[in-house]
């Protein structure tokens, strides 16, 4: 249950210059997946693999996004959750509409380990951080707003997300340790650290698989197999 048995042929990657985005692109190039990097800053991607295409486009240019997404098996977004710039609320509606215009319905996004799903009980990490997050929210500082907006849009089919098949990953502490394979669980954390390459491999697997659709699995570094239930 990883990219050795299920991998897409071609994916579009948004946010490939960020920490986790770097891991997604590196893993795609390593295993021979054609990657379409959608970016405002093509100069950041000099020297990419011959299997990678870099497309300069703004994320609100839906027609150009539609062209970039054409022929892709899915779109992976590693957009950040900056609460001031609000990159998700400003850009993802355009991305989702462009995906559907291009006939692409598989979306893999990225939340945070503190984000909750409906009906989920708080794990140890969430019990630790949520009191602080709730206190900060009283003072107008909401660190989960962008991730929860993305989650709610996908769950409710709002803001252009209707009709998409989706997965939201929940990593916590990124590392650049070598690939060993992701540890993934629906409602409990493994180790807090997650190699960006393990996470990238899992994202690519999710484009090709329906195993984690409409779920937000916790992702850490392996070597436990995907889907294991400790």
N, C-alpha and C positions, 0 to 999 in steps of 0.2 A: 504494500500500500504506500508506495512512494513513486518518484519519477522513474525508477527502474522498471515499473510495471504500468505506469500511467503518466504520460506527459503530453502537453499540448504541442502542436506543430508550430504555432505562431501566437505570440501574445503581445499586447500593448502594455507598456509600463509607464505609469505616471509617478513622478517623484523619485526618479531613478538616481538623482544626485544626492539624496538624503541617506542617512545611515542605513536604514533597512532597505531602501530602494537599491542601494549599491549592492547589497547581498542578493536581491532578486535578479538583478541584471547579471551579476557575476555567475550565479548558478545557471541561469539560462544559457549563457555563453559556454559554460563548462560542459553542459550536457547536450548542446546542439539545438536548443530551441531558438527559432527565429524570434528576435525581439524588436519591437517597434518602440523606440524611446520617444515619448511625447514631452517636449521641453521648450521653455522660453530661452534657454541658455545652451545652444548646441556646442559652444566652445568648451563646455565641461566634459564633452564626450569624445575628445580626440583619441584616436588609437583604439576604438572599439573593435570587436571581432567582425569578421566579414558577414556573420549571421545577424548582425545588428544594424538596423536602420534608424537614423536619428532624424526626427521630424520637428522643425521649429514651428511652434504654434502656441497661441494663447489658449488657455483653457475655457474661455468663453466664446471661441470661434467654432461654433457647432458644425458648420459645413466642412471646415478643414479637419476637425476632429473625426468626422464621419469618414472622410477619405483615409485618414491615418488608421482608423480601426478596421477598415474593409479587409476581409480575409483573415481576421484574427479569430482565434478560438475563445478569447476572453480578454478582459482588461483587468490589470492589477494596479491598485492605487496605494501608494505609500505616502500620500499627502499627510503633512503634519497637522497638528491640532492647535496651532497658534490662536489663542483666544482673542487677540487684537486684530490680526489680519483675516481671521475667519476663512481659511482657504477652502474648507469643505463646503460651507453654506454658499460661498460665492461661486464655486466652480463645479461641484459635483452634479447639480441639476443639468448643466450643459453637457457634462460628460455622459450622464445616463441617457439623455435624449439622443446624443450623437451615436452612442452605442446601438440603440434600437434602430436608428436610421440606417446604420450600417449592417443590421441583421445580427448583431452580437449581443447575446443576452447573459453571458456569464461574467460576473463581477466579483472580484476578491478585494476587499478593503482591509483596513487596519485600524483597530481601536487601541485601547490600553488595558492593562491588567486590572485596573480599578473599576472599569466599566462593568455594570451588571446587565444581565439578560432577564426578561420577565420570568418570574417564578424561581429564580436562582437564589440559593442561600449564600451568604457571604462566607468566603474562605478566610484563612488566616491573614493573608495579605490584605484583602479587602476590609476585614474587621479592623486592621491596624490603621489604614489610611483614610477610611471614610469619615471618621469623626473629625479629622483635620480638614478634609475637603468640605464637609458640611459647615464647619465654622468659617472657613474662608468664603463660602458662598453667601453667608450672612453679610459679609462686607463687600459683596459684588464681584468676588473673584471666583469664577466657575471654571475649573480646569478640565471638567469633563464635558462641557457644553458642546464642543465640536464633535467629539466621538459619539455622544448620545444623540445628537441631531442626525448623524449618519445612520446610526442604529435604528432610530425611530422612523426615518424616511424609508429604509429598506423594509422594516417590519410592516409598516402601514401602506407601502406602495405609494408614497407621496413624493413630491418634488422631482418628478421625472423617473422615480425608481419602479413604478408599476411594471410588472412583467419580467423583471430581472430575476435570474437565479444567482444567489449571492452567498458569500462566506465572509465573516469578519474575524480576522485573527486578533488575538490578545497577547502579544509579547510584553515583557517588562524591561529588563536590563540588557541592552544589546552588547554583544562582544564580537570580536573578529577571530575567534578561535576556529580551527579547521572544521570542515563539515564532518559530522558524525551521524546525522539523521535527527529529525525533530521528535521531541516528546510532546504529544498532543492529547488533551483531555477536555471533555465538554464542560465540566463544572468543578474542576479542582486544579490547582497549580501543581506543577512539578517544581524543579529548581527555578529561581527567579531569573537566572541568566539565560539568554538565548543567543546563539550564534546567528549572525545575519545570514549566513549561508544555509543553516538548517531551516530558518524561517523562510528564506527564498525558495528552497526546495519544496517546502510544504505548500506555499502559495501556488507554485507551478502545478503541483499535484492536484490542488483543488480546482484549477481551471479544467483539468481533464476528467475529474471525478465528481460524482454527486454525493459522496459519502457525508460531507459536512455542510451540505446546503441548508440555508436558513439557520445556521448555528454560528456561535462566536467562540471557537475553541481557544483554550489557553495553550500557548506554544512556548516550549523551553527546548534546551538542547537535549539530545538523546543520550544513549542509543536505543531507548525503548521504541518499539514500532508504533506507527500511527494507529490510533484507535484503541490502544491498550487501556484497560480499565483497572487501575490499581485498587 
